[in-house]
Structures are given as structure tokens and as C-alpha cells.
Amino acid sequence: MKAHYPSLRFQTQMTRHWLVVLVPLVALSAGCAFILPVPTAYHPAGSRRNLTEATVARFVPGTTTVDDVVLPLGEPDQAAADPSRLNYRWERVNMHLSRGWAVAIGPVLVGGEGRETTYSHAYSLSFTFDPSGVLQNVATTNVAVRTTTDTR
């Protein structure tokens, strides 16, 4: 003999009802918010490519002349009226940070507005010369940390 449980039947119907309502909501809200850091190491467009922090080691105070600096590095970005001080600047991009959201609806991936933030450092390489054109001091300075955000 089969036992009849009306409360079990009611619970099954309620479960089906909630599944019909919740499954589409879960599918729509199961999107993916993402933050993707991408480490990089390159010079952006317009930046000098022949300068790094290690460039300082190539120039020895007391023996290097103005010509020894200008010939390999090129024209300085900033110079004094007399050749007593030369400044070279460059920038290096260290990381891109991409963020946004996406939802998979069947085979289609729908995404929201993404943003990409670029983190870079601007550097300055300063040379100081005596009146006879001999290098007295060379220094690298971390000028600024730059952050730019682009909307895709």
C-alpha cells in the first residue's frame, strides 16, 4: 500500500516554483566581476628608450666629459644656458590594471564597461659639469608616479 504525504507534495511544488524563479536570476547575476593586474616593463610612446637606472654606471665623475654624455644619449630634455647641467627624462610603464564585468548568457558573453589603469614612473637623470666640461655629479631621480585611466 502506498502512503500519501500531502506535505511532501506541497514541498515539491514549492521547490519547483522557486527553482523556476531563482535559476534565471542566478544565471543572470552569476556574472564575473574581474580585476586583472598585468605586470609590464616598457617605455611608452614618446619616452626615451636608451635610458635606465643602470645608465648612471656608464658615466664616471672626474673623467667623463659633456661630449661623452651627449654622444650616446642624444640631445638633453633640459639644459642650462652654459653646459653645466643636463637633464634627461624617461618614463617606464610598470603595470596595467584591467577591471570590468561579464555575464555568460548561453554561448554569448555580455560585458560591461571596462576600465584600464596604467601605472608608470617618470625618471630624471641629471648631470652636473664643471666650467671645463668634466662631469662632477650624476644622479637619477624618481620624479613621479603617473596613473592614467582609460574607458574601453
MIVO-527504 format. One record per residue: x, y, z of N, C-alpha, C, CB in turn; residue number from 1; chain; residue in three letters. Coordinates in steps of 0.1 Angstrom, whole numbers, always signed. Glycine has a CB too. Layout:
- n_u n_v n_w ca_u ca_v ca_w c_u c_v c_w cb_u cb_v cb_w i ch aa
- X Y Z X Y Z X Y Z X Y Z NUM A ALA .
...
This chain:
- n_u n_v n_w ca_u ca_v ca_w c_u c_v c_w cb_u cb_v cb_w i ch aa
- +8 -12 +0 +0 +0 +0 +9 +12 +0 -9 +0 +12 1 A MET .
- +5 +22 -8 +13 +34 -9 +8 +44 +1 +11 +40 -24 2 A LYS .
- +17 +50 +8 +14 +61 +17 +13 +74 +10 +24 +61 +29 3 A ALA .
- +4 +82 +13 +2 +95 +7 +6 +106 +17 -12 +97 +2 4 A HIS .
- +16 +115 +13 +21 +125 +21 +18 +139 +15 +36 +124 +25 5 A TYR .
- +7 +145 +18 +3 +158 +11 +14 +169 +14 -10 +163 +16 6 A PRO .
- +20 +169 +25 +30 +179 +28 +42 +178 +19 +34 +179 +43 7 A SER .
- +46 +165 +16 +57 +163 +7 +54 +168 -7 +61 +148 +7 8 A LEU .
- +42 +165 -12 +38 +170 -25 +38 +185 -25 +24 +165 -29 9 A ARG .
- +33 +192 -15 +33 +206 -14 +48 +212 -14 +26 +211 -1 10 A PHE .
- +57 +205 -7 +71 +210 -7 +77 +208 -20 +79 +202 +4 11 A GLN .
- +74 +198 -28 +80 +195 -41 +75 +206 -51 +76 +181 -46 12 A THR .
- +62 +210 -50 +57 +220 -58 +63 +234 -55 +41 +221 -57 13 A GLN .
- +65 +236 -42 +71 +249 -39 +86 +249 -43 +70 +251 -23 14 A MET .
- +92 +238 -42 +106 +238 -47 +107 +240 -62 +112 +224 -43 15 A THR .
- +98 +234 -70 +98 +237 -84 +95 +251 -87 +87 +228 -91 16 A ARG .
- +86 +257 -80 +82 +271 -82 +94 +280 -79 +71 +275 -72 17 A HIS .
- +101 +278 -68 +113 +286 -65 +124 +284 -75 +118 +283 -51 18 A TRP .
- +126 +271 -80 +136 +269 -90 +134 +276 -103 +137 +254 -92 19 A LEU .
- +121 +276 -107 +117 +284 -119 +120 +299 -117 +103 +282 -122 20 A VAL .
- +119 +304 -105 +121 +318 -103 +136 +321 -101 +113 +323 -91 21 A VAL .
- +143 +313 -93 +156 +315 -89 +167 +312 -100 +160 +308 -77 22 A LEU .
- +165 +301 -107 +175 +297 -117 +178 +308 -127 +171 +284 -124 23 A VAL .
- +168 +315 -133 +172 +326 -142 +178 +337 -135 +159 +330 -149 24 A PRO .
- +174 +340 -123 +180 +351 -116 +195 +348 -112 +173 +354 -103 25 A LEU .
- +198 +336 -108 +211 +332 -105 +220 +332 -118 +212 +318 -99 26 A VAL .
- +214 +327 -129 +221 +327 -142 +225 +341 -146 +213 +320 -153 27 A ALA .
- +216 +351 -144 +219 +365 -148 +228 +371 -139 +206 +372 -149 28 A LEU .
- +227 +368 -126 +236 +375 -116 +249 +368 -114 +229 +376 -103 29 A SER .
- +251 +357 -121 +264 +349 -119 +275 +354 -128 +261 +334 -122 30 A ALA .
- +274 +367 -131 +284 +373 -139 +297 +374 -132 +280 +387 -143 31 A GLY .
- +307 +378 -139 +321 +378 -133 +326 +392 -133 +330 +368 -141 32 A CYS .
- +328 +397 -121 +335 +410 -120 +349 +406 -119 +330 +418 -107 33 A ALA .
- +358 +413 -127 +372 +409 -127 +381 +421 -125 +375 +402 -139 34 A PHE .
- +392 +418 -119 +403 +428 -118 +415 +420 -122 +404 +434 -103 35 A ILE .
- +422 +424 -132 +433 +417 -138 +445 +426 -138 +429 +412 -152 36 A LEU .
- +455 +423 -129 +467 +431 -130 +477 +424 -140 +474 +431 -115 37 A PRO .
- +483 +433 -148 +492 +428 -159 +505 +435 -157 +486 +430 -173 38 A VAL .
- +515 +428 -151 +528 +435 -149 +535 +437 -163 +537 +426 -140 39 A PRO .
- +541 +448 -165 +547 +451 -177 +561 +458 -174 +539 +460 -186 40 A THR .
- +568 +460 -184 +581 +467 -183 +585 +473 -197 +593 +458 -177 41 A ALA .
- +579 +484 -200 +582 +490 -213 +581 +505 -212 +573 +485 -224 42 A TYR .
- +587 +512 -222 +587 +526 -223 +575 +530 -232 +601 +532 -229 43 A HIS .
- +567 +539 -228 +556 +543 -236 +560 +552 -248 +545 +551 -228 44 A PRO .
- +551 +554 -257 +555 +562 -269 +559 +576 -265 +543 +563 -279 45 A ALA .
- +569 +582 -271 +574 +595 -267 +585 +595 -256 +563 +603 -263 46 A GLY .
- +587 +584 -250 +597 +583 -239 +610 +578 -245 +592 +573 -228 47 A SER .
- +621 +583 -239 +635 +578 -243 +636 +563 -240 +646 +586 -236 48 A ARG .
- +642 +556 -249 +644 +541 -248 +658 +538 -244 +640 +534 -260 49 A ARG .
- +667 +548 -245 +681 +545 -242 +686 +548 -228 +690 +553 -252 50 A ASN .
- +676 +550 -219 +679 +553 -205 +673 +543 -196 +675 +567 -202 51 A LEU .
- +680 +539 -186 +675 +531 -175 +682 +536 -162 +678 +516 -177 52 A THR .
- +679 +530 -151 +685 +533 -138 +700 +529 -139 +679 +526 -127 53 A GLU .
- +704 +519 -147 +717 +514 -148 +726 +524 -157 +718 +500 -154 54 A ALA .
- +720 +533 -164 +728 +542 -172 +738 +550 -164 +718 +552 -180 55 A THR .
- +735 +553 -152 +744 +561 -143 +758 +555 -142 +738 +562 -129 56 A VAL .
- +759 +542 -142 +771 +535 -141 +781 +537 -152 +769 +520 -139 57 A ALA .
- +775 +541 -164 +784 +543 -176 +792 +556 -175 +775 +543 -188 58 A ARG .
- +788 +565 -166 +795 +578 -166 +802 +580 -152 +784 +589 -168 59 A PHE .
- +815 +582 -153 +823 +583 -141 +826 +598 -138 +836 +575 -142 60 A VAL .
- +822 +603 -127 +826 +617 -123 +841 +619 -123 +820 +621 -110 61 A PRO .
- +846 +630 -128 +860 +633 -128 +867 +630 -141 +867 +626 -117 62 A GLY .
- +861 +621 -149 +867 +617 -162 +858 +618 -174 +871 +602 -161 63 A THR .
- +845 +617 -172 +835 +619 -183 +833 +633 -187 +822 +612 -179 64 A THR .
- +833 +636 -200 +831 +650 -204 +816 +652 -210 +841 +654 -215 65 A THR .
- +813 +664 -213 +800 +667 -219 +797 +659 -232 +798 +682 -222 66 A VAL .
- +808 +658 -240 +806 +651 -253 +804 +636 -250 +819 +653 -261 67 A ASP .
- +811 +630 -240 +809 +616 -236 +794 +613 -232 +819 +612 -225 68 A ASP .
- +787 +623 -227 +773 +621 -223 +764 +624 -235 +770 +631 -212 69 A VAL .
- +766 +635 -242 +757 +638 -253 +757 +629 -265 +759 +653 -257 70 A VAL .
- +769 +624 -268 +770 +615 -280 +762 +602 -278 +785 +611 -282 71 A LEU .
- +763 +595 -267 +755 +582 -266 +740 +585 -263 +761 +573 -256 72 A PRO .
- +737 +596 -255 +724 +598 -251 +715 +607 -260 +724 +603 -237 73 A LEU .
- +722 +615 -268 +715 +625 -276 +712 +638 -269 +701 +619 -280 74 A GLY .
- +704 +646 -276 +702 +659 -270 +694 +658 -257 +694 +668 -281 75 A GLU .
- +698 +666 -247 +691 +665 -234 +677 +671 -235 +699 +672 -223 76 A PRO .
- +668 +667 -226 +655 +673 -225 +655 +687 -219 +646 +664 -217 77 A ASP .
- +665 +689 -210 +666 +702 -203 +681 +705 -202 +658 +702 -190 78 A GLN .
- +685 +717 -204 +699 +721 -203 +700 +735 -198 +706 +719 -216 79 A ALA .
- +711 +738 -191 +713 +752 -187 +719 +760 -199 +723 +752 -175 80 A ALA .
- +719 +773 -198 +724 +781 -209 +739 +777 -212 +723 +796 -206 81 A ALA .
- +747 +775 -202 +760 +770 -204 +759 +755 -201 +771 +777 -194 82 A ASP .
- +769 +747 -206 +768 +733 -205 +771 +728 -191 +776 +726 -215 83 A PRO .
- +766 +734 -180 +769 +730 -167 +759 +720 -161 +770 +742 -158 84 A SER .
- +748 +719 -167 +737 +710 -162 +729 +705 -173 +728 +717 -151 85 A ARG .
- +728 +691 -174 +720 +685 -184 +710 +675 -178 +729 +677 -195 86 A LEU .
- +697 +675 -182 +687 +666 -176 +681 +658 -188 +676 +674 -169 87 A ASN .
- +680 +645 -185 +673 +636 -194 +662 +630 -187 +683 +625 -199 88 A TYR .
- +650 +628 -193 +639 +622 -187 +634 +611 -195 +627 +633 -185 89 A ARG .
- +628 +601 -188 +622 +590 -194 +611 +584 -185 +632 +579 -197 90 A TRP .
- +602 +576 -191 +591 +570 -184 +591 +555 -186 +577 +577 -188 91 A GLU .
- +587 +548 -176 +586 +533 -177 +572 +529 -172 +598 +526 -170 92 A ARG .
- +565 +521 -180 +552 +516 -175 +554 +503 -168 +542 +513 -188 93 A VAL .
- +549 +502 -155 +551 +491 -147 +540 +481 -146 +555 +496 -133 94 A ASN .
- +527 +486 -148 +516 +477 -146 +504 +483 -153 +513 +474 -132 95 A MET .
- +495 +474 -159 +482 +477 -163 +472 +470 -154 +480 +473 -179 96 A HIS .
- +462 +477 -150 +452 +471 -142 +438 +472 -149 +451 +477 -128 97 A LEU .
- +433 +460 -154 +421 +460 -161 +410 +455 -152 +422 +451 -174 98 A SER .
- +398 +462 -153 +387 +457 -145 +374 +460 -153 +387 +465 -131 99 A ARG .
- +364 +452 -149 +351 +452 -156 +342 +441 -151 +353 +452 -171 100 A GLY .
- +332 +438 -159 +324 +427 -156 +319 +420 -169 +311 +431 -147 101 A TRP .
- +315 +407 -167 +310 +399 -179 +300 +389 -174 +322 +393 -186 102 A ALA .
- +290 +386 -182 +280 +376 -179 +279 +367 -191 +266 +383 -175 103 A VAL .
- +278 +354 -188 +277 +344 -199 +262 +341 -200 +285 +331 -197 104 A ALA .
- +256 +344 -212 +242 +341 -214 +242 +331 -226 +233 +354 -217 105 A ILE .
- +241 +318 -222 +243 +308 -233 +257 +309 -238 +232 +310 -244 106 A GLY .
- +258 +308 -252 +271 +309 -258 +276 +323 -259 +271 +302 -271 107 A PRO .
- +268 +333 -255 +272 +347 -257 +278 +353 -244 +260 +356 -262 108 A VAL .
- +288 +360 -245 +294 +367 -234 +291 +382 -235 +310 +364 -233 109 A LEU .
- +283 +387 -225 +280 +401 -225 +288 +407 -214 +264 +402 -222 110 A VAL .
- +294 +419 -217 +303 +425 -208 +299 +440 -206 +317 +424 -212 111 A GLY .
- +303 +445 -194 +300 +459 -191 +312 +467 -195 +297 +460 -177 112 A GLY .
- +311 +480 -191 +322 +489 -194 +334 +486 -186 +317 +503 -191 113 A GLU .
- +345 +484 -193 +357 +480 -187 +366 +492 -185 +365 +469 -194 114 A GLY .
- +375 +492 -176 +385 +503 -174 +399 +497 -173 +381 +512 -162 115 A ARG .
- +408 +505 -178 +422 +501 -177 +430 +512 -171 +428 +496 -191 116 A GLU .
- +437 +509 -161 +445 +519 -154 +460 +515 -156 +442 +520 -139 117 A THR .
- +468 +525 -160 +482 +523 -163 +490 +530 -152 +486 +528 -177 118 A THR .
- +499 +523 -146 +508 +528 -136 +522 +529 -142 +508 +519 -123 119 A TYR .
- +528 +541 -142 +541 +543 -147 +549 +552 -138 +541 +548 -161 120 A SER .
- +562 +552 -140 +571 +560 -132 +579 +569 -142 +582 +552 -124 121 A HIS .
- +580 +582 -138 +588 +591 -146 +601 +593 -139 +580 +605 -148 122 A ALA .
- +612 +593 -146 +625 +594 -140 +633 +606 -146 +633 +581 -142 123 A TYR .
- +642 +611 -139 +651 +621 -144 +666 +618 -141 +647 +635 -137 124 A SER .
- +674 +620 -151 +688 +617 -150 +695 +630 -152 +693 +606 -161 125 A LEU .
- +702 +635 -141 +708 +648 -141 +723 +647 -141 +703 +656 -129 126 A SER .
- +730 +655 -149 +744 +656 -150 +749 +670 -146 +750 +651 -164 127 A PHE .
- +759 +671 -138 +764 +684 -134 +779 +684 -138 +762 +687 -119 128 A THR .
- +783 +695 -146 +797 +696 -151 +803 +708 -145 +797 +696 -166 129 A PHE .
- +817 +708 -144 +824 +720 -140 +826 +729 -152 +838 +716 -134 130 A ASP .
- +832 +741 -151 +833 +750 -162 +842 +744 -173 +840 +763 -157 131 A PRO .
- +850 +735 -171 +859 +729 -182 +851 +717 -189 +872 +724 -176 132 A SER .
- +839 +714 -185 +831 +704 -191 +833 +690 -186 +834 +704 -206 133 A GLY .
- +839 +688 -174 +841 +675 -168 +830 +672 -159 +855 +674 -161 134 A VAL .
- +825 +660 -159 +814 +656 -150 +818 +656 -136 +809 +641 -154 135 A LEU .
- +809 +663 -128 +811 +664 -114 +802 +655 -106 +810 +678 -109 136 A GLN .
- +789 +654 -111 +779 +646 -104 +769 +641 -113 +772 +655 -93 137 A ASN .
- +764 +629 -111 +753 +623 -119 +743 +617 -109 +759 +612 -129 138 A VAL .
- +730 +619 -111 +720 +614 -102 +707 +610 -110 +717 +625 -91 139 A ALA .
- +701 +599 -105 +688 +595 -110 +678 +598 -100 +688 +580 -114 140 A THR .
- +667 +604 -104 +656 +608 -95 +643 +602 -100 +655 +623 -94 141 A THR .
- +635 +596 -91 +622 +592 -94 +613 +604 -93 +617 +580 -85 142 A ASN .
- +609 +610 -105 +602 +622 -105 +588 +621 -100 +603 +628 -119 143 A VAL .
- +581 +611 -106 +566 +610 -103 +561 +596 -106 +558 +621 -111 144 A ALA .
- +551 +592 -100 +543 +580 -103 +531 +585 -110 +540 +571 -90 145 A VAL .
- +529 +580 -122 +517 +585 -130 +507 +574 -131 +522 +589 -144 146 A ARG .
- +494 +578 -130 +483 +569 -132 +474 +575 -142 +476 +567 -118 147 A THR .
- +471 +567 -152 +461 +571 -163 +450 +560 -164 +468 +574 -176 148 A THR .
- +438 +565 -165 +427 +555 -166 +420 +557 -180 +417 +557 -155 149 A THR .
- +418 +546 -187 +411 +547 -200 +398 +538 -199 +420 +541 -211 150 A ASP .
- +388 +543 -205 +375 +536 -205 +374 +529 -219 +362 +545 -203 151 A THR .
- +371 +516 -219 +370 +509 -232 +356 +509 -236 +376 +495 -230 152 A ARG .
